[in-house]
Amino acid sequence: MGQTKSQFTDEELQDYEDLTFFSKKEILLAHKKFKSLAPEKVGHNKNAKLSKSKILEYPELRVNPFGDRICKVFSSSNDGDCTFEDFLDMMSVFSDACPKSLKAEYAFRIFDFDGDDMLGVSDLKQVIERLTGPNNLNDSDIKQLIQNVLAEADLDDDGALSYPEFEHVIDKASDFSNSFRIRL
């Protein structure tokens, strides 16, 4: 009595639970948060797709300098627009229960702006500029920072970070999992 009926069948909830790092209760909470971004669109349509601009209204994404990249990486259509399943995958990867190795894989994809499976100079420059804000570092400071990153992490001296090199850096970063997190 007094409970609202879920839009999902028990089987759907079980599938979502099996495919994410969430309990059924957390999945329903994620859906509630998704629905709150566009209640008129999601309403009773569990297959609704929200625009990237709507997804970026989620408080933690709105203030994240990589919010647009996060949407793009998790969007099944690769345009930043997200279905509930895309949103659920995103929230699952950013949850505390997600293993560090999976978080690292997604961080790499988020930072790989040109999609060439390497973090090259242009990717690293964009990461630095997003982290520091535009015009906060001059070009020579950015170049020096990129050289420092590559000197430390580019183990094969090819001028870019491969995923294994990136993962090696992440393994040494004790605070990575705490910073790669979005709460439901």
C-alpha angles and dihedrals in degrees: 000000000000094000122120116236115250119243087224131078119234088253092053091049090049091050091050090048090050093048100044139043091250137102120231089259091054091047090055090048090051089052091050090053091046091049091049089062091064112001092170092057101037096039104124095340106102089181094059118135119214124208120248089249090058093047089050088061087073100110098236092047094045091063097036113103088215097047094117091048091048090054092048094049094048096040111106088210091048092230098100095257110124138207119206089263090054090049091047091051090050094049091046093054090047092048124107090244095060113104117249091239092060091045088052091052092054093043088055091052091048092051094044094088096171094045096231095129091248132090100229131176094278092050092048091048091054091048091051094046092050092048096046099033126244117304094006094113126038121232095260092052090050091048091049092049091050090049089051092049092048093045089054102038110021097092096174094045095232094134096252141067119251119205093262090052091049091047090051090056092047091051088061094046105091094186097049097100091049093051094043094065140108119187122222 
